[in-house]
Amino acid sequence: MGQFFSDPVEQALQYIYYDLRAGQGQEGFRLLQQAVQDGDADAFCLLARCLYGPEYTWPGHNFPIDGEAGDYLMRQSVLGGSAIGALLSLRSGVMDRQLAEAMPMTLQEAFDIVLDKAEHGEPLCQMIIGNAYYWGDFPEIQGKTREDFRSDDAIESYLRENYAKCEDWLWKSMRSGMSSGGVNLANFYREGKEGLISPQPEKAIEVYRYGAEKGYPSYYFYYANELYDQGKKEDAFDLYRRGAELGEPRAFFWAGYSYELGVGVSKDFARAAQYYQQALSAPIEAKVNPANRLGMFYYDGRGIEQDYAKSFQLLKWAEDNGGPVMLYYLGACYANGQGTQQDYAKALGYLEQIDWNCREAFYLLGKLYCNGLGTAENIPKGVEYLQKAGEYAPAKEELKHYKKTLFGGKWVRRK
């Protein structure tokens, strides 16, 4: 029997929370499923957390998401007498009056059981205690109401004292191997508690730095973000790559971008494309940037076989989902009929928005205006665009088809 929980549950905790580098999250999930079949009340709530999505467990595990099943499991955990289930159900919004009346212990009794495990070093329990203070669950756990206090000052003192307790417990959980404990710890430092505890954002960065030094995959990403914002891009990209190598899905895009740019590492378009593809397949919402980068790679044939259909599909999806619009590439796809039906008017709509020096776009605009494609023919305007393309060979070749008239110097097509 495990020290704090059953053997299967303790092994599952190791895989899911305490040793992310092992890459055994799916095995931990399987162990919890089996423990649930065996009626382990603690396993019910832990499996529920897995099903609640990456807000509750590391996204690198790629667990299935099923909130309804999670709520059912959480209730069964409470009814089965799990102390951690009681506190986690309160935090996840499952605890209601009916469940509270049916549970075999009070919230305070559950808290005391979890607190005892936390005091004896159990990392998950340390985080649960810390979160009970961080989220302000403690008045409900303690059964406190406004009538228990003589004044507003007394209430304020009570809240300040208890909110502050989250700091020590969340640090303990993180130092014990529960990387998740640092998330709310950093939030506590960054945001404080309005009217009670002042923010200390510099300490949030220390949390991220500590997590990265401990080798927690997600903290490579968190700390890299801080370094990037500080302008330390080479150091940031190094951490993004290290996180990506350990399966941190939020780092995939940035690792790919690092290889594309060659920042802190030799340029490697094939490696960049691989990470962009991983980012698109990862259980994260931020997909428009990797979609755009990979779309451009497919168009140019950089690090991956050229495929205009895949390029257009990715670029258009990114635009439709609120991403930065790749004006030249979408314009080129429509102008040339690459990966989509040729549509000169749409091509113009994209290309004319370009406000930087893009010789390829100027060349296409020159052709469209000179030939009256998608717009009225306007050879002088088209030639102006072709000239803006400078030494770009296709533009210089296209210019050979036009000349200035002898009188008036008007640009016309050569006969």
Backbone hydrogen bonds, N-H to C=O, Kabsch-Sander energy under -0.5 kcal/mol:
donor,donor_aa,acceptor,acceptor_aa,energy
10,E,6,S,-2.7
11,Q,7,D,-2.4
12,A,8,P,-2.4
13,L,9,V,-2.6
14,Q,10,E,-1.7
15,Y,11,Q,-2.0
16,I,12,A,-2.9
17,Y,13,L,-2.5
18,Y,13,L,-1.8
19,D,14,Q,-2.1
22,A,19,D,-1.3
23,G,20,L,-1.4
28,G,24,Q,-2.1
29,F,25,G,-2.3
30,R,26,Q,-2.1
31,L,27,E,-2.3
32,L,28,G,-2.0
33,Q,29,F,-2.3
34,Q,30,R,-2.3
35,A,31,L,-2.4
36,V,32,L,-2.4
37,Q,33,Q,-1.9
38,D,34,Q,-1.5
39,G,36,V,-1.8
40,D,35,A,-2.7
41,A,39,G,-0.7
44,F,40,D,-1.4
45,C,41,A,-1.2
46,L,42,D,-1.8
47,L,43,A,-2.6
48,A,44,F,-1.9
49,R,45,C,-2.0
50,C,46,L,-1.5
51,L,47,L,-1.8
52,Y,48,A,-1.0
52,Y,49,R,-0.5
53,G,50,C,-0.9
56,Y,53,G,-2.2
57,T,53,G,-1.0
61,H,58,W,-1.9
62,N,59,P,-1.2
66,D,51,L,-2.1
66,D,64,P,-0.5
70,G,66,D,-2.3
71,D,67,G,-2.5
72,Y,68,E,-1.9
73,L,69,A,-2.5
74,M,70,G,-2.5
75,R,71,D,-2.2
76,Q,72,Y,-2.2
77,S,73,L,-2.1
78,V,74,M,-2.0
79,L,75,R,-2.7
80,G,76,Q,-1.7
81,G,78,V,-1.6
82,S,77,S,-2.2
83,A,81,G,-0.5
86,A,82,S,-1.8
87,L,83,A,-1.8
88,L,84,I,-2.7
89,S,85,G,-2.3
90,L,86,A,-1.3
91,R,87,L,-1.8
92,S,88,L,-2.3
93,G,90,L,-0.7
94,V,89,S,-1.8
95,M,89,S,-1.8
100,A,96,D,-2.8
101,E,97,R,-2.3
102,A,98,Q,-1.4
103,M,99,L,-1.8
110,A,106,T,-2.3
111,F,107,L,-2.8
112,D,108,Q,-2.4
113,I,109,E,-1.9
114,V,110,A,-2.5
115,L,111,F,-3.0
116,D,112,D,-1.9
117,K,113,I,-1.7
118,A,114,V,-2.5
119,E,115,L,-2.9
120,H,116,D,-1.1
121,G,118,A,-1.9
122,E,117,K,-2.3
126,Q,122,E,-2.0
127,M,123,P,-2.1
128,I,124,L,-2.5
129,I,125,C,-2.5
130,G,126,Q,-2.3
131,N,127,M,-3.0
132,A,128,I,-1.9
133,Y,129,I,-1.4
134,Y,130,G,-2.8
135,W,131,N,-2.9
136,G,133,Y,-0.6
137,D,132,A,-1.9
138,F,132,A,-1.1
141,I,137,D,-2.2
142,Q,138,F,-2.7
143,G,139,P,-0.6
144,K,139,P,-2.8
148,D,145,T,-1.8
149,F,146,R,-1.9
155,I,151,S,-1.8
156,E,152,D,-2.8
157,S,153,D,-2.4
158,Y,154,A,-2.2
159,L,155,I,-2.7
160,R,156,E,-2.6
161,E,157,S,-2.4
162,N,158,Y,-2.0
163,Y,159,L,-3.0
164,A,160,R,-1.9
165,K,161,E,-0.5
165,K,162,N,-0.8
166,C,163,Y,-1.7
167,E,164,A,-1.1
168,D,164,A,-0.5
169,W,165,K,-1.4
170,L,166,C,-2.9
171,W,167,E,-2.0
172,K,168,D,-2.3
173,S,169,W,-2.4
174,M,170,L,-2.1
175,R,171,W,-2.7
176,S,172,K,-1.5
177,G,174,M,-1.2
178,M,173,S,-2.9
179,S,17,Y,-0.7
179,S,177,G,-1.2
181,G,178,M,-1.8
182,G,179,S,-1.7
183,V,180,S,-1.5
184,N,180,S,-0.7
185,L,181,G,-1.1
186,A,182,G,-2.6
187,N,183,V,-1.9
188,F,184,N,-2.5
189,Y,185,L,-2.1
190,R,186,A,-2.6
191,E,187,N,-2.9
192,G,187,N,-0.5
192,G,188,F,-2.2
193,K,197,I,-2.5
196,L,193,K,-2.8
197,I,193,K,-2.7
200,Q,189,Y,-4.2
203,K,200,Q,-2.0
204,A,200,Q,-0.9
205,I,201,P,-1.4
206,E,202,E,-1.1
207,V,203,K,-1.7
208,Y,204,A,-1.9
209,R,205,I,-2.6
210,Y,206,E,-2.7
211,G,207,V,-2.5
212,A,208,Y,-2.2
213,E,209,R,-2.4
214,K,210,Y,-1.9
215,G,212,A,-1.1
216,Y,211,G,-2.4
219,Y,216,Y,-1.0
220,Y,216,Y,-1.1
220,Y,217,P,-0.7
221,F,217,P,-1.1
222,Y,218,S,-2.3
223,Y,219,Y,-2.5
224,A,220,Y,-1.8
225,N,221,F,-2.1
226,E,222,Y,-1.4
227,L,223,Y,-2.4
228,Y,224,A,-2.8
229,D,225,N,-2.2
230,Q,226,E,-1.3
231,G,228,Y,-1.6
232,K,227,L,-2.6
233,K,231,G,-1.5
236,A,232,K,-2.2
237,F,233,K,-3.0
238,D,234,E,-1.7
239,L,235,D,-1.7
240,Y,236,A,-2.5
241,R,237,F,-2.4
242,R,238,D,-2.0
243,G,239,L,-2.8
244,A,240,Y,-2.6
245,E,241,R,-2.3
246,L,242,R,-0.9
246,L,243,G,-0.7
247,G,244,A,-1.7
248,E,243,G,-2.5
251,A,248,E,-1.6
252,F,249,P,-0.9
255,A,251,A,-2.5
256,G,252,F,-2.5
257,Y,253,F,-2.6
258,S,254,W,-2.0
259,Y,255,A,-1.9
260,E,256,G,-2.3
261,L,257,Y,-2.6
262,G,258,S,-2.2
263,V,258,S,-1.6
264,G,262,G,-0.7
268,D,259,Y,-1.9
272,A,268,D,-2.4
273,A,269,F,-2.7
274,Q,270,A,-1.9
275,Y,271,R,-2.1
276,Y,272,A,-2.4
277,Q,273,A,-2.3
278,Q,274,Q,-2.1
279,A,275,Y,-2.4
280,L,276,Y,-1.8
281,S,277,Q,-1.4
282,A,278,Q,-0.9
284,I,282,A,-2.1
287,K,285,E,-1.6
291,A,287,K,-2.0
292,N,288,V,-2.3
293,R,289,N,-2.6
294,L,290,P,-2.7
295,G,291,A,-2.2
296,M,292,N,-2.2
297,F,293,R,-2.1
298,Y,294,L,-2.7
299,Y,295,G,-1.8
300,D,296,M,-2.6
301,G,297,F,-2.0
302,R,297,F,-1.8
303,G,301,G,-0.7
307,D,298,Y,-1.7
311,S,307,D,-2.2
312,F,308,Y,-2.9
313,Q,309,A,-2.2
314,L,310,K,-2.3
315,L,311,S,-2.6
316,K,312,F,-2.8
317,W,313,Q,-1.9
318,A,314,L,-2.4
319,E,315,L,-2.0
320,D,316,K,-2.8
321,N,317,W,-1.4
322,G,319,E,-1.7
323,G,318,A,-3.1
326,M,324,P,-0.5
327,L,325,V,-1.7
330,L,326,M,-2.5
331,G,327,L,-2.3
332,A,328,Y,-2.9
333,C,329,Y,-2.3
334,Y,330,L,-2.2
335,A,331,G,-2.6
336,N,332,A,-2.6
337,G,333,C,-1.1
338,Q,333,C,-2.0
339,G,337,G,-0.8
343,D,334,Y,-2.0
347,A,343,D,-2.1
348,L,344,Y,-2.5
349,G,345,A,-2.0
350,Y,346,K,-1.6
351,L,347,A,-2.8
352,E,348,L,-2.6
353,Q,350,Y,-1.4
354,I,351,L,-1.4
358,C,356,W,-1.2
362,F,358,C,-2.3
363,Y,359,R,-2.3
364,L,360,E,-1.9
365,L,361,A,-2.8
366,G,362,F,-2.5
367,K,363,Y,-2.2
368,L,364,L,-2.5
369,Y,365,L,-2.5
370,C,366,G,-2.5
371,N,367,K,-1.9
372,G,368,L,-0.5
372,G,369,Y,-0.6
373,L,368,L,-2.7
374,G,372,G,-0.7
378,N,369,Y,-2.9
382,G,378,N,-2.5
383,V,379,I,-3.1
384,E,380,P,-1.9
385,Y,381,K,-1.9
386,L,382,G,-2.3
387,Q,383,V,-2.7
388,K,384,E,-1.8
389,A,385,Y,-1.0
390,G,387,Q,-1.8
392,Y,389,A,-1.5
395,A,392,Y,-0.6
396,K,392,Y,-2.1
397,E,393,A,-2.3
398,E,394,P,-2.3
399,L,395,A,-2.1
400,K,396,K,-0.7
400,K,397,E,-0.9
401,H,398,E,-1.9
402,Y,399,L,-1.9
403,K,412,V,-2.5
405,T,410,K,-2.4
408,G,406,L,-0.6
409,G,405,T,-0.7
412,V,403,K,-3.2
414,R,401,H,-3.0
